[in-house]
């Protein structure tokens, strides 16, 4: 099982996201749980980004919203970086 690490920036963005999208809270919680259990679960659509974000991964909450993250393989940590609309995160 992986450990989720919530950065300060992420927690601030998460609060804003939840305030705007209360209807997505159950889906969001499911995504976090799946990340802990199996970050490669097909429904998360985990993929590595390109260009200046080449060290960052993305998982989908919905087709519009995603979470950006980094993996620390040694400690089995997943560091959550940002959350929001595909066009506005990070």
N, CA, C and O atoms as a GROMACS GRO file, in nm:
protein
  360
    1UNK      N    1   0.084  -0.118   0.000
    1UNK     CA    2   0.000   0.000   0.000
    1UNK      C    3   0.089   0.125   0.000
    1UNK      O    4   0.195   0.126   0.063
    2UNK      N    5   0.046   0.227  -0.070
    2UNK     CA    6   0.121   0.351  -0.080
    2UNK      C    7   0.072   0.451   0.024
    2UNK      O    8  -0.042   0.444   0.071
    3UNK      N    9   0.160   0.544   0.059
    3UNK     CA   10   0.125   0.651   0.152
    3UNK      C   11   0.109   0.780   0.073
    3UNK      O   12   0.199   0.818  -0.002
    4UNK      N   13  -0.004   0.847   0.090
    4UNK     CA   14  -0.026   0.975   0.024
    4UNK      C   15   0.033   1.085   0.109
    4UNK      O   16   0.010   1.091   0.230
    5UNK      N   17   0.110   1.174   0.044
    5UNK     CA   18   0.170   1.288   0.112
    5UNK      C   19   0.108   1.413   0.053
    5UNK      O   20   0.118   1.439  -0.067
    6UNK      N   21   0.042   1.490   0.139
    6UNK     CA   22  -0.029   1.611   0.095
    6UNK      C   23   0.058   1.733   0.121
    6UNK      O   24   0.084   1.768   0.236
    7UNK      N   25   0.105   1.799   0.013
    7UNK     CA   26   0.184   1.920   0.029
    7UNK      C   27   0.094   2.035   0.072
    7UNK      O   28  -0.028   2.028   0.056
    8UNK      N   29   0.154   2.140   0.128
    8UNK     CA   30   0.075   2.258   0.170
    8UNK      C   31   0.000   2.317   0.051
    8UNK      O   32  -0.118   2.351   0.061
    9UNK      N   33   0.069   2.329  -0.060
    9UNK     CA   34   0.006   2.383  -0.180
    9UNK      C   35  -0.112   2.298  -0.222
    9UNK      O   36  -0.218   2.350  -0.258
   10UNK      N   37  -0.094   2.167  -0.217
   10UNK     CA   38  -0.202   2.077  -0.254
   10UNK      C   39  -0.323   2.096  -0.163
   10UNK      O   40  -0.436   2.105  -0.211
   11UNK      N   41  -0.300   2.101  -0.034
   11UNK     CA   42  -0.411   2.115   0.061
   11UNK      C   43  -0.490   2.244   0.038
   11UNK      O   44  -0.612   2.246   0.051
   12UNK      N   45  -0.420   2.351   0.002
   12UNK     CA   46  -0.487   2.478  -0.028
   12UNK      C   47  -0.573   2.463  -0.154
   12UNK      O   48  -0.689   2.504  -0.155
   13UNK      N   49  -0.516   2.404  -0.257
   13UNK     CA   50  -0.591   2.383  -0.382
   13UNK      C   51  -0.705   2.284  -0.362
   13UNK      O   52  -0.812   2.299  -0.422
   14UNK      N   53  -0.684   2.182  -0.278
   14UNK     CA   54  -0.788   2.084  -0.250
   14UNK      C   55  -0.909   2.151  -0.186
   14UNK      O   56  -1.023   2.124  -0.223
   15UNK      N   57  -0.883   2.239  -0.091
   15UNK     CA   58  -0.992   2.312  -0.023
   15UNK      C   59  -1.074   2.391  -0.125
   15UNK      O   60  -1.197   2.388  -0.122
   16UNK      N   61  -1.007   2.462  -0.214
   16UNK     CA   62  -1.075   2.540  -0.318
   16UNK      C   63  -1.154   2.448  -0.411
   16UNK      O   64  -1.268   2.478  -0.448
   17UNK      N   65  -1.093   2.336  -0.447
   17UNK     CA   66  -1.157   2.241  -0.537
   17UNK      C   67  -1.286   2.186  -0.475
   17UNK      O   68  -1.390   2.182  -0.541
   18UNK      N   69  -1.278   2.145  -0.350
   18UNK     CA   70  -1.394   2.087  -0.282
   18UNK      C   71  -1.506   2.190  -0.266
   18UNK      O   72  -1.624   2.157  -0.280
   19UNK      N   73  -1.469   2.314  -0.235
   19UNK     CA   74  -1.571   2.420  -0.222
   19UNK      C   75  -1.646   2.441  -0.353
   19UNK      O   76  -1.767   2.464  -0.352
   20UNK      N   77  -1.577   2.432  -0.465
   20UNK     CA   78  -1.638   2.453  -0.596
   20UNK      C   79  -1.710   2.330  -0.649
   20UNK      O   80  -1.804   2.342  -0.728
   21UNK      N   81  -1.668   2.211  -0.606
   21UNK     CA   82  -1.716   2.086  -0.666
   21UNK      C   83  -1.760   1.986  -0.560
   21UNK      O   84  -1.712   1.873  -0.558
   22UNK      N   85  -1.850   2.026  -0.475
   22UNK     CA   86  -1.898   1.937  -0.368
   22UNK      C   87  -1.956   1.807  -0.423
   22UNK      O   88  -1.951   1.703  -0.358
   23UNK      N   89  -2.012   1.815  -0.543
   23UNK     CA   90  -2.071   1.696  -0.605
   23UNK      C   91  -1.967   1.590  -0.640
   23UNK      O   92  -2.001   1.474  -0.661
   24UNK      N   93  -1.840   1.629  -0.647
   24UNK     CA   94  -1.734   1.535  -0.683
   24UNK      C   95  -1.664   1.473  -0.562
   24UNK      O   96  -1.573   1.392  -0.579
   25UNK      N   97  -1.705   1.509  -0.442
   25UNK     CA   98  -1.638   1.457  -0.322
   25UNK      C   99  -1.635   1.304  -0.318
   25UNK      O  100  -1.528   1.249  -0.292
   26UNK      N  101  -1.746   1.233  -0.342
   26UNK     CA  102  -1.738   1.086  -0.339
   26UNK      C  103  -1.641   1.028  -0.443
   26UNK      O  104  -1.568   0.934  -0.413
   27UNK      N  105  -1.640   1.085  -0.562
   27UNK     CA  106  -1.550   1.038  -0.667
   27UNK      C  107  -1.405   1.069  -0.627
   27UNK      O  108  -1.317   0.985  -0.644
   28UNK      N  109  -1.382   1.187  -0.575
   28UNK     CA  110  -1.249   1.228  -0.531
   28UNK      C  111  -1.196   1.135  -0.423
   28UNK      O  112  -1.081   1.091  -0.428
   29UNK      N  113  -1.279   1.104  -0.324
   29UNK     CA  114  -1.237   1.013  -0.217
   29UNK      C  115  -1.204   0.875  -0.271
   29UNK      O  116  -1.110   0.810  -0.225
   30UNK      N  117  -1.280   0.830  -0.370
   30UNK     CA  118  -1.254   0.699  -0.431
   30UNK      C  119  -1.118   0.701  -0.502
   30UNK      O  120  -1.042   0.604  -0.493
   31UNK      N  121  -1.088   0.811  -0.571
   31UNK     CA  122  -0.960   0.823  -0.641
   31UNK      C  123  -0.844   0.818  -0.542
   31UNK      O  124  -0.744   0.749  -0.566
   32UNK      N  125  -0.856   0.889  -0.430
   32UNK     CA  126  -0.750   0.886  -0.328
   32UNK      C  127  -0.729   0.745  -0.273
   32UNK      O  128  -0.616   0.701  -0.253
   33UNK      N  129  -0.839   0.675  -0.250
   33UNK     CA  130  -0.830   0.538  -0.196
   33UNK      C  131  -0.763   0.444  -0.297
   33UNK      O  132  -0.679   0.361  -0.260
   34UNK      N  133  -0.801   0.458  -0.424
   34UNK     CA  134  -0.738   0.376  -0.527
   34UNK      C  135  -0.589   0.406  -0.539
   34UNK      O  136  -0.509   0.314  -0.558
   35UNK      N  137  -0.552   0.533  -0.527
   35UNK     CA  138  -0.410   0.569  -0.531
   35UNK      C  139  -0.332   0.499  -0.421
   35UNK      O  140  -0.221   0.451  -0.444
   36UNK      N  141  -0.390   0.492  -0.302
   36UNK     CA  142  -0.324   0.424  -0.191
   36UNK      C  143  -0.308   0.274  -0.218
   36UNK      O  144  -0.204   0.215  -0.188
   37UNK      N  145  -0.411   0.215  -0.275
   37UNK     CA  146  -0.412   0.071  -0.297
   37UNK      C  147  -0.335   0.028  -0.421
   37UNK      O  148  -0.256  -0.066  -0.417
   38UNK      N  149  -0.358   0.099  -0.532
   38UNK     CA  150  -0.299   0.060  -0.660
   38UNK      C  151  -0.298   0.178  -0.756
   38UNK      O  152  -0.394   0.198  -0.830
   39UNK      N  153  -0.191   0.257  -0.757
   39UNK     CA  154  -0.186   0.375  -0.844
   39UNK      C  155  -0.198   0.341  -0.993
   39UNK      O  156  -0.223   0.430  -1.074
   40UNK      N  157  -0.179   0.216  -1.028
   40UNK     CA  158  -0.189   0.178  -1.169
   40UNK      C  159  -0.328   0.122  -1.204
   40UNK      O  160  -0.346   0.065  -1.312
   41UNK      N  161  -0.423   0.139  -1.116
   41UNK     CA  162  -0.560   0.094  -1.145
   41UNK      C  163  -0.607   0.164  -1.273
   41UNK      O  164  -0.591   0.285  -1.285
   42UNK      N  165  -0.664   0.090  -1.368
   42UNK     CA  166  -0.702   0.149  -1.498
   42UNK      C  167  -0.796   0.270  -1.488
   42UNK      O  168  -0.787   0.360  -1.572
   43UNK      N  169  -0.883   0.273  -1.391
   43UNK     CA  170  -0.979   0.385  -1.384
   43UNK      C  171  -0.911   0.517  -1.347
   43UNK      O  172  -0.969   0.624  -1.369
   44UNK      N  173  -0.790   0.512  -1.292
   44UNK     CA  174  -0.718   0.635  -1.259
   44UNK      C  175  -0.654   0.700  -1.382
   44UNK      O  176  -0.625   0.820  -1.381
   45UNK      N  177  -0.632   0.622  -1.485
   45UNK     CA  178  -0.569   0.671  -1.608
   45UNK      C  179  -0.435   0.741  -1.577
   45UNK      O  180  -0.407   0.850  -1.627
   46UNK      N  181  -0.354   0.676  -1.495
   46UNK     CA  182  -0.223   0.728  -1.458
   46UNK      C  183  -0.135   0.742  -1.581
   46UNK      O  184  -0.123   0.649  -1.661
   47UNK      N  185  -0.075   0.858  -1.596
   47UNK     CA  186   0.021   0.877  -1.706
   47UNK      C  187   0.122   0.985  -1.669
   47UNK      O  188   0.093   1.076  -1.592
   48UNK      N  189   0.240   0.972  -1.726
   48UNK     CA  190   0.348   1.067  -1.703
   48UNK      C  191   0.330   1.184  -1.799
   48UNK      O  192   0.297   1.166  -1.916
   49UNK      N  193   0.352   1.305  -1.748
   49UNK     CA  194   0.339   1.424  -1.832
   49UNK      C  195   0.468   1.445  -1.911
   49UNK      O  196   0.568   1.377  -1.888
   50UNK      N  197   0.464   1.540  -2.003
   50UNK     CA  198   0.578   1.565  -2.091
   50UNK      C  199   0.627   1.708  -2.075
   50UNK      O  200   0.567   1.789  -2.004
   51UNK      N  201   0.736   1.737  -2.142
   51UNK     CA  202   0.790   1.872  -2.142
   51UNK      C  203   0.843   1.914  -2.006
   51UNK      O  204   0.912   1.836  -1.940
   52UNK      N  205   0.809   2.035  -1.964
   52UNK     CA  206   0.862   2.086  -1.839
   52UNK      C  207   0.806   2.012  -1.717
   52UNK      O  208   0.857   2.028  -1.606
   53UNK      N  209   0.702   1.931  -1.737
   53UNK     CA  210   0.642   1.853  -1.628
   53UNK      C  211   0.679   1.705  -1.637
   53UNK      O  212   0.605   1.620  -1.588
   54UNK      N  213   0.792   1.674  -1.700
   54UNK     CA  214   0.827   1.535  -1.728
   54UNK      C  215   0.850   1.450  -1.603
   54UNK      O  216   0.853   1.327  -1.613
   55UNK      N  217   0.866   1.510  -1.487
   55UNK     CA  218   0.884   1.435  -1.362
   55UNK      C  219   0.751   1.419  -1.286
   55UNK      O  220   0.749   1.366  -1.176
   56UNK      N  221   0.643   1.464  -1.346
   56UNK     CA  222   0.512   1.466  -1.280
   56UNK      C  223   0.418   1.369  -1.350
   56UNK      O  224   0.423   1.351  -1.472
   57UNK      N  225   0.332   1.306  -1.271
   57UNK     CA  226   0.229   1.216  -1.322
   57UNK      C  227   0.092   1.279  -1.300
   57UNK      O  228   0.077   1.372  -1.222
   58UNK      N  229  -0.006   1.227  -1.370
   58UNK     CA  230  -0.142   1.274  -1.357
   58UNK      C  231  -0.236   1.155  -1.343
   58UNK      O  232  -0.216   1.051  -1.406
   59UNK      N  233  -0.338   1.170  -1.258
   59UNK     CA  234  -0.448   1.073  -1.251
   59UNK      C  235  -0.577   1.151  -1.266
   59UNK      O  236  -0.585   1.268  -1.228
   60UNK      N  237  -0.676   1.086  -1.321
   60UNK     CA  238  -0.804   1.152  -1.347
   60UNK      C  239  -0.901   1.135  -1.232
   60UNK      O  240  -0.913   1.027  -1.174
   61UNK      N  241  -0.970   1.243  -1.201
   61UNK     CA  242  -1.084   1.238  -1.110
   61UNK      C  243  -1.207   1.216  -1.198
   61UNK      O  244  -1.288   1.126  -1.175
   62UNK      N  245  -1.219   1.302  -1.299
   62UNK     CA  246  -1.319   1.288  -1.406
   62UNK      C  247  -1.246   1.322  -1.534
   62UNK      O  248  -1.124   1.342  -1.532
   63UNK      N  249  -1.317   1.329  -1.643
   63UNK     CA  250  -1.251   1.366  -1.769
   63UNK      C  251  -1.204   1.512  -1.767
   63UNK      O  252  -1.114   1.548  -1.844
   64UNK      N  253  -1.262   1.596  -1.682
   64UNK     CA  254  -1.223   1.736  -1.674
   64UNK      C  255  -1.121   1.766  -1.565
   64UNK      O  256  -1.042   1.860  -1.579
   65UNK      N  257  -1.121   1.688  -1.458
   65UNK     CA  258  -1.039   1.721  -1.342
   65UNK      C  259  -0.937   1.611  -1.313
   65UNK      O  260  -0.961   1.493  -1.335
   66UNK      N  261  -0.820   1.657  -1.263
   66UNK     CA  262  -0.713   1.561  -1.238
   66UNK      C  263  -0.633   1.600  -1.114
   66UNK      O  264  -0.647   1.710  -1.061
   67UNK      N  265  -0.550   1.507  -1.071
   67UNK     CA  266  -0.455   1.529  -0.963
   67UNK      C  267  -0.316   1.509  -1.020
   67UNK      O  268  -0.290   1.410  -1.090
   68UNK      N  269  -0.226   1.602  -0.990
   68UNK     CA  270  -0.086   1.587  -1.030
   68UNK      C  271  -0.008   1.534  -0.911
   68UNK      O  272  -0.033   1.573  -0.797
   69UNK      N  273   0.087   1.445  -0.939
   69UNK     CA  274   0.158   1.381  -0.829
   69UNK      C  275   0.298   1.339  -0.871
   69UNK      O  276   0.332   1.336  -0.989
   70UNK      N  277   0.379   1.307  -0.769
   70UNK     CA  278   0.512   1.251  -0.790
   70UNK      C  279   0.521   1.124  -0.707
   70UNK      O  280   0.458   1.113  -0.602
   71UNK      N  281   0.598   1.029  -0.755
   71UNK     CA  282   0.619   0.904  -0.683
   71UNK      C  283   0.755   0.906  -0.617
   71UNK      O  284   0.853   0.954  -0.674
   72UNK      N  285   0.761   0.853  -0.496
   72UNK     CA  286   0.886   0.825  -0.428
   72UNK      C  287   0.889   0.674  -0.410
   72UNK      O  288   0.835   0.622  -0.313
   73UNK      N  289   0.952   0.605  -0.502
   73UNK     CA  290   0.946   0.460  -0.506
   73UNK      C  291   1.009   0.397  -0.382
   73UNK      O  292   0.960   0.296  -0.333
   74UNK      N  293   1.115   0.455  -0.331
   74UNK     CA  294   1.185   0.399  -0.217
   74UNK      C  295   1.092   0.387  -0.096
   74UNK      O  296   1.087   0.283  -0.031
   75UNK      N  297   1.020   0.493  -0.066
   75UNK     CA  298   0.933   0.492   0.051
   75UNK      C  299   0.790   0.458   0.019
   75UNK      O  300   0.704   0.464   0.107
   76UNK      N  301   0.762   0.421  -0.106
   76UNK     CA  302   0.626   0.395  -0.151
   76UNK      C  303   0.534   0.512  -0.117
   76UNK      O  304   0.422   0.494  -0.071
   77UNK      N  305   0.585   0.633  -0.141
   77UNK     CA  306   0.507   0.753  -0.117
   77UNK      C  307   0.458   0.810  -0.249
   77UNK      O  308   0.525   0.802  -0.352
   78UNK      N  309   0.340   0.867  -0.243
   78UNK     CA  310   0.285   0.942  -0.356
   78UNK      C  311   0.265   1.084  -0.306
   78UNK      O  312   0.184   1.109  -0.217
   79UNK      N  313   0.339   1.176  -0.364
   79UNK     CA  314   0.335   1.315  -0.321
   79UNK      C  315   0.236   1.390  -0.409
   79UNK      O  316   0.257   1.404  -0.530
   80UNK      N  317   0.128   1.436  -0.348
   80UNK     CA  318   0.024   1.507  -0.422
   80UNK      C  319   0.066   1.653  -0.436
   80UNK      O  320   0.102   1.719  -0.338
   81UNK      N  321   0.062   1.703  -0.560
   81UNK     CA  322   0.114   1.835  -0.591
   81UNK      C  323   0.002   1.935  -0.617
   81UNK      O  324   0.004   2.047  -0.565
   82UNK      N  325  -0.096   1.896  -0.698
   82UNK     CA  326  -0.199   1.990  -0.740
   82UNK      C  327  -0.326   1.914  -0.778
   82UNK      O  328  -0.322   1.795  -0.808
   83UNK      N  329  -0.437   1.986  -0.776
   83UNK     CA  330  -0.566   1.930  -0.812
   83UNK      C  331  -0.645   2.038  -0.884
   83UNK      O  332  -0.638   2.156  -0.848
   84UNK      N  333  -0.720   1.999  -0.986
   84UNK     CA  334  -0.802   2.097  -1.055
   84UNK      C  335  -0.833   2.055  -1.198
   84UNK      O  336  -0.815   1.940  -1.237
   85UNK      N  337  -0.879   2.152  -1.273
   85UNK     CA  338  -0.915   2.132  -1.413
   85UNK      C  339  -0.790   2.103  -1.495
   85UNK      O  340  -0.683   2.156  -1.466
   86UNK      N  341  -0.804   2.021  -1.595
   86UNK     CA  342  -0.690   1.983  -1.680
   86UNK      C  343  -0.614   2.105  -1.734
   86UNK      O  344  -0.493   2.100  -1.753
   87UNK      N  345  -0.686   2.213  -1.760
   87UNK     CA  346  -0.624   2.330  -1.820
   87UNK      C  347  -0.560   2.424  -1.719
   87UNK      O  348  -0.483   2.512  -1.758
   88UNK      N  349  -0.589   2.410  -1.590
   88UNK     CA  350  -0.544   2.511  -1.494
   88UNK      C  351  -0.451   2.461  -1.385
   88UNK      O  352  -0.406   2.541  -1.303
   89UNK      N  353  -0.420   2.334  -1.380
   89UNK     CA  354  -0.336   2.287  -1.271
   89UNK      C  355  -0.188   2.309  -1.299
   89UNK      O  356  -0.143   2.312  -1.414
   90UNK      N  357  -0.113   2.324  -1.189
   90UNK     CA  358   0.032   2.337  -1.185
   90UNK      C  359   0.071   2.458  -1.261
   90UNK      O  360   0.190   2.489  -1.272
   0.00000   0.00000   0.00000
